[in-house]
Amino acid sequence: MALRVPLGIQFWRYIAPSTSVYTRDNGYRLWVIILTFLGYTSYHLSRKPISVVKSILNRNCSVSLENDQYIDINAANHSDPCWCCWAPFDKDNAQELLGSLDYAYLFSYAIAMFFSGHIGERMNLRHFLTIGMLMSGLFTALFGFGYFWNIHNMAYYLVIQIIGGAFQSTGWPSMVAVMGNWFGKGRRGLIMGLWNSHTSVGNILGSLIAGAFVDTAWGLSFIIPGIIIASMGVITFFFLVVHPADVGCSLPEHGDTPIDDASSPIIIRNKATPEKQKPITTLGALRIPGVIEYSLCLFFAKLVSYTFLFWLPLYIKNKAAHFTDEQAADLSTFFDVGGIIGGILSGVVSDRLGGRACTVFISLLIGAPMMFIYNYFGHIAVWFNIIMLILSGIFINGPYALITTAVAADLGTHPSLEGNSKALSTVTAIIDGTGSIGAALGPLLTGVINPYGWNNVFYMLIAADLTACVFMTRLVIRELKGWCCSPQTGYVRSEDREPLLTTDILQETDKTDENGTIQ
């Protein structure tokens, strides 16, 4: 067990031993929240620069370039409106090339996500995260070094995006698995909603850092975030505690049904320690009720969210030419401010209602008209632009955040798994991996549709948003029926739960003897 306790934690316990179980348990839980929050903030911080730098890689060079000390204006061919663009993004197909960078990164991320969940469950999550963060930092910085090394080869940037996207996939399933290990279902929506604000905080910080260098030396827009995430990888290695059992803390209770109730038809008697639990297979995870529906919903919800993530600064710059690249990047952060608010509100509302699906459905339904209004009227004034960005962020990123955190943790600790922590990373990887394929498709479609007008891009986003709602209808109906059965709590009574998939899940997880040990 000592090997599973990070060196930094061992040192801290030596110099400041805790005498109270309550203080120890809550201290560790608070530390896990803080460290995983900062860790995934650094993941998103390192993803944001490309969306900010796009506007400088391909721009109208007739504007004033007085602030760009790295461009030789006297050597310019002023007959070419793109004389100051960064090759190979200085041609008519620049938008397609920029879109292909997004697609290469996100498609690699999506495919690697499915493998990351399985690998994470079969090795120490702390080591897995450390490797992922160090390598993510390296390849983020390498993209920026292309500026200082004067690299104009499209293949270089494409390979960087592909490899970097694969290492970025190590973060989400591992972080959610760690949080799921430490926190039960009782107030998971609120806790996860607050915790998931790291996504928006990372986007905001990434925009501000990248924006600070975009007009002078855009290479630093990548190198600085790369250094930050690599540094967090080192801190994670020395201080992250993956499971409460590693440090002798009490385990959280999962589900609204007591796991020791032998009369429940869906309980798996698995008393094995985390080290001895057998990881669930992909097929077993897909058979958990709700996994497929939420995965397909997230496919379209994340398509919308990541299109905003990668294209919003350029959209703002195109709609309002008087904004500088840095101002457009700063203004886009209000969408992420709305994402923070939406993630917290979605978590609180779903906890109070006892219905994750209804919360997701209603939020997405409201998000469609918000996007329509923002596209057509958002630029009549700066203050109205800010308001609409915040509202759009609330209703677009809110349900996306809820699915990838509280919902994934709920399903990964489904009562049918009876606390098998080895299932959580796989379930999270399936849900977010499916969503990430949509995230890859959105920016790619935007690069193709954008030449025909931004209105068509927003029509595509609205259609995707409403399609996500369609995939939630069965779960919404089921939740509404559950409220009728148990109006005080909003949960379906244990005798009314679906027991049909229990045998299948049992077969796909682990076999136990009468003492609960793995055979």
N, C-alpha and C positions, 0 to 999 in steps of 0.2 A: 504493500500500500504506500510505503514511503516514496517509492519511485514515482507514484502518481501525483504526489504533492510537489508543486513547483518550488524551485530553490528559493525564490523570493519570499514565498509564503512560509517555508521552513525557517528562514532567517527571522521573519517577522514574529512567528510563534515563539522563537527562542528569546527574543528581546522583549516581547510584550505578550506573555501568556494570558489567555482569557480564563477567568474563574467562573463566569456565568454562562450557562448553556444558552439562555435567551440572548445575551449580548453577543455570544459567539455566532449563533445561527443568523441573527439579523445583521451582524457586521459582515459576514461572508456574503449574504444575499445582496446587501447594498453594494459591496465591492464588485460582485459579478455584474450587477446592473451597470455600474459606472464603466467598468473595463470593457464589457461587450458593446456598450453604447459608443464609447470612444473608438473602439476597434472598427465597428461597421461605419461610423462616421468617416473614418479614414478611407474605407473602401469606396464610398460614394464620392468623397472629396476628390479621389484620384480618377474617377470616371467623368467628371464634369468638364475638364479643360477643353476637350475636343469640340464641345458645343459652342464654347466661347471663341475659340481660335478659328473656327470655320469662317467667320466674317472677315478675318485678316488674311486667310489663305487665298480667298477669292473675293476681290472687292473692286469697286469703281475707283480707279486711281486718279480721277479728275478732282477728287476731294483733297483738301489740304493734308499734307503729310509732314507738317512741321514738327510734330511730336515723335516722328519715327526717325531716330538718328542713324538707323542701320540701312537706310535706303539711299542710294546715290541718285538724287533727282537729276543731276546734270547728265548722267549716262542713260537716261530713260528715253524710250521711244514713245513720245507723247501721242503719236498717231494711234497707238494701241491703248484702248481704255483700260486694259488689264496689265499694263507694263510693270506694275509693282507687285503683282500677285506672285505667290510662291509656286513655282513649277513642281509637280505637274498639274497643279490646280489653276492654271492660267489659260485654259482653253474653254471652248463652248460647252464641253461635257463636264465641267467642274462640279456641278451639283450632283451628277451621277457618280463621279469619283468619290466625293465626300459621303454620299449615301452608301457607297460600297464599303467605306471604312467603318461606318456604323454597323452595317449588316455583317461584315466579317467579324467584328468584335462581339456583337450580340448573338450571332448564330453559334460562334465558338463557345460563348458563355452558356447558352442554352443547352447545347449538346453535352458539354463538360459537367453541367449541373447534375445530370442524371448519374454520372459516374462519381461525382463528389459525394453525393449522399451515401453511396455504398462504401466508398473508401473511408469516409469519415466514421462510419460505424464499425470499421474493422481495424482502426488504429486510434491512437490517442488524439482526441480532437485538438488538444493544445498544440501538439506537434504539427498536426495537419494545418491549423490556422497559421502557425508561425511560418511554415514553408510558403503557404499561399500569399501571405502578406509581404514577405521579403521579395518573392518573385514578382508580385504585382507592382511593387515599388520599383524594381529594376526595369521592367518593361514600360512602365509609365515614363520613367526618366529617359529611357532610350528614345522614345518618340520625341521628346524635347531636344535631345542631343542632335537630332536630325537638323535642327536649326543651326546650331553652332558648328556642326560638321559639314554644313552646306550640302545636305543630301536631298536630291530631287528625284529619286527613284520611287515610283509608286509601290513597287514590290516590297521595299524596305518598310514603309509605313503599314502596308497590308499585313505583312508577317508579324510585325509588332502588335497590331490589333488582335490578330488571331491568337497568338500565344498569351498575350495579356488578358484577353477575355477568358481563356481557359483557367488561368490562375485566379482571376477574380471570382470564379464560381465556387471557390473553396469557402467563401465567407458566409453566405446566407444559411445554408442548411446546418452548418456547424454552430453558428451563433444562436439560431433558434433552438437547436438541440440542447445547448448549454442552458439557455433560459428555461426551456421546458423541464429540464432536470431539477431546476431550483424552485420553480413556482408552479403551484397547483392551479386548478381551474376557477376557484372562487371569485377572484378579482382579476383574472388574467386579461380580460378585455382592457381594463383601465391600465394595468401595469404594462401590457404590451403596447397599448396605444401611446403611452408616454415614452416608452423605450423606443418605439419605432420612429419617433421624431428624428432619430439619428440620420435617417434617409434624407430628410429635408434639410437638416442642419449641415450634413455633408455636402449637399447640393449648393447650399447658400455659401458655405465657406469655399467650396471649389470655384464657384462663380467669382467670388470676391478676390481670391488669390490669383486665378487665371486672368481676371479682368485687370488686375494691377500691373500685369506685365504684357498684356496682349498688344498694346500700341508701341511698345519699345523693344522687347526681346521675348517673343512668344514662346521660345524654348523653355524659359523659366516657368511658364504656366503649367508645364508638365513636370519639370524636374523637382520643384518645391513640393507638390503633392506626392511625388514618388518617394521623396525623403521622409515625408510624414508617415505614410503608410508602412514603410519599412521599419521606421522607429517604433511604431505601434506593434509590429510583429515581434520585435525584441522584448518589449514590455509584456506582451501576451505570453511569451515563452516562460518568463520568470514569475508571472503573477496570476495567471488564469487558473481557477479551480473548476474543473469540468463538471464534477458530480458531488453532491453533498456528502455521499459516503466516503469520498476521498479524504475528508477532513473531520469525519465523525459528526456531521450535522444531521439533523432530523430530515426525513424525506417529506416532500409535499404530497398532499392527497389530490389525485386526479379524478375528474368526473364528478357528477352529481349523485352517483350511486356508490355506496360504500363498497370498496373492493374486496372486503372480507365476507360479503354476503353470499354464502354458498348456494342460496336459492335462486340467485340471478342466473338466467339462462345464457348470458353472454360473457360470463367471467372465466378467464383462463387462470388456473391456479399456478402461478409462476412466482416462486419465492427466491429465485436465483439472484445472486449479486450481479451488479452491472458487468463485472468482468466475465461472468459465466453465461450471461444471456446470449441467446442466438439471434443474430440480425434477421429481420423480416425480409422476405423476397419482394421484388417489385410486384409480382402478381398478388401476393398476400396484401400488400399495401393498397393496391387498386380495389380490392374487395371490401375495404373499409367503407361503410356507407358515407357518401358525400365527397369522397376524394376526387372522383371523376368530374362531378358537377362543378366543384370549386376550381379544379384545374382548368377546365374549359372556359369558365367565367374569367379566370385570371388571364388566360391567353389574350382575350380581347381588352380587358381592363388595363393590362400592362402595355399592350400595343398603344393605347392612348397616352398613358403616362410617360412612356419612354420617348414617344414622338415629341412631347413637350420638352422632355429632358434634353434631347439632342438638337432640337430645331428652334426652340422658343427664342433664344437671343437673336438668331438670324431673322426670324419672322418679325420681331419687334424692330430690328434695324431696317428691314425692307419696308415696313409699314410707316415708319417715322424716320426718314432719312436724316433729320437734324440731330438724331441721337448719335453719339460716338459709340464705338464698339464697347468701351467700358461701361457707358451708361446703359446700353441695351442689356449687358450682362447683369448689371446691378438691378435693373427693373425686373428681369426675369426671376429674381429671387423671391418676389412676392407670391409667385405660384407655389414655391416651396414653403413659404410661411403658411399659406392656406393648407398645404399638405400636413404640416404639424398640427394645426387646429383640427383638421378633418380626421387624422389618425386618432387623436385623443377623444374627440366627440364620438366617433364610431365605436371605439372601445367601451366608453361609458354607457352609451345607449344600448349596445348589444348586451352588456352585463345586466342592465336594468330590465330590459325586455326579455332576456334569456333567449334571444333569437338572432344569431349571426346572419343568417340568410336574408331575413327581412331588412335588416340594417343595410346590408350590401345592396340589395335590390332597390330600395328607396333612394339611396345615395346616387347610384348610377343613373337612375331615372331622372333625377334632378340635374345631374351633370350634363345631360344632352342639351337642354336649352341654355345652360350657362355658357357652353362653348359657342353656340350659335350667336348669342348676344355679344360675347367677347369679340368674335371675329368681325361682326358688322358694325358694332358701336363702341368697341373698347378703346379706340384711338381718337375719340372726339375730344378727350381731355386726359391729362396724365393721371389726375385723381380717380377718374372713372376706370382707366386702365388698371390701376392698382387694385381697386375694389373688385373688378371682374376677375383679375388674376387670382386674388385670394379666394373668392367664391368658387372659381373653377378648381383651384387646388384642393379645397375642402371636399368637393363632391367627386373629384376624379381620383385623387390620391388617398382619400379617406377609406373607401372600400378596398382599394388595392392594398393598403397597409393592414387592414383588418384581416384579409384573407391570408396574407403572407406571414402574419404573426399569430394572433389569437386562434384563428381558425385552423392553421397548420398545426399549432401546438395541441389544440383540442383533438384533432384527428390522429395526431401522432401519439397521443396518450388516451386513445379511445378505450372505454371500459373493457372492450373485448380483448385488449392487449394486456390488461392488468399490470400496468406499470413497467412494461418492457421498454426501457429507455433506448434500446437498440433500434426501435421502429421509428423514432421521431425524426432522425436525420433523413431516412429514406422517404418518408411521407412528405417532409418539407421539400426535399429535392424534386419529387415528382410534381408537386403543385407549382413550385417556383420555376422548375425547369420547363414545364408546359407554358407557363406565363412568359418565360424568357424567349421562347420561340416567337410568341406574339410581339415581344419587345424588339426582336430582331426584324420582324416583318414591317412594323410600323415606320421606322426611319427609312427603310428601303423603299416602301411605297411612297413615302413623302418625297424622296429624291426623284422618283419617277413622275409623280403627279405635280410637284411644285412648278415645273415649267408651264403648266396649263393654268396656273393661278392658285393662290392660297385658299380661295373659297372651296375649291374641289378637295383640297387637303382636309379642310374642316368637315366637309360632308362625309368623307371617309371616316374621320374620327368619331363623328356622331353615330354613324351606322355601326361602327365597332362597339361603341358604348351601349347601344340598345341591344345588340346581339349578346353582349355579356349578361344583360338582364334576362334574356330568354333562357339562358342556361341555368338561371337560378329559380325558375318558376316552380319546379317540382319540389325543391327544398323549402321554398316559401310556403307552398300549400301544406307541406308536411308540418312545418312549424306552426302554422295557423291551426291545424287540426290538433296539434299538441297542446296549444293554449286552451282549446276547448276541453281537453281531457284534464288539464291541470292549470286552471286559470290563475291560481295564486302565485305559482312559480314560473310559469311559462315553459316548463319542461314536461316532456312526456313521461308518464309513470313508468317505472322500470318494467312492469309486466306488459306494457304496451310497446316496448322497444322492439326493433327488428332483430330477432334471434337467428334469422335464416342463414347469415353468413358466418356464424360462429365456428362451425366445423371447418369451413374453408380456411379461415384465418388461423385456426389452430394448426392445421396441416401445413400452413405456409410459414409458421413461426418456429416454435420449438415444442418438443414432446417432453413431458414431465412425468415422473413417477408419482407414487402416492405421497411422497414427502416434499414434492414441489421442486426436486432437483432435475437438472437436464440429463437426459439419457445419452 
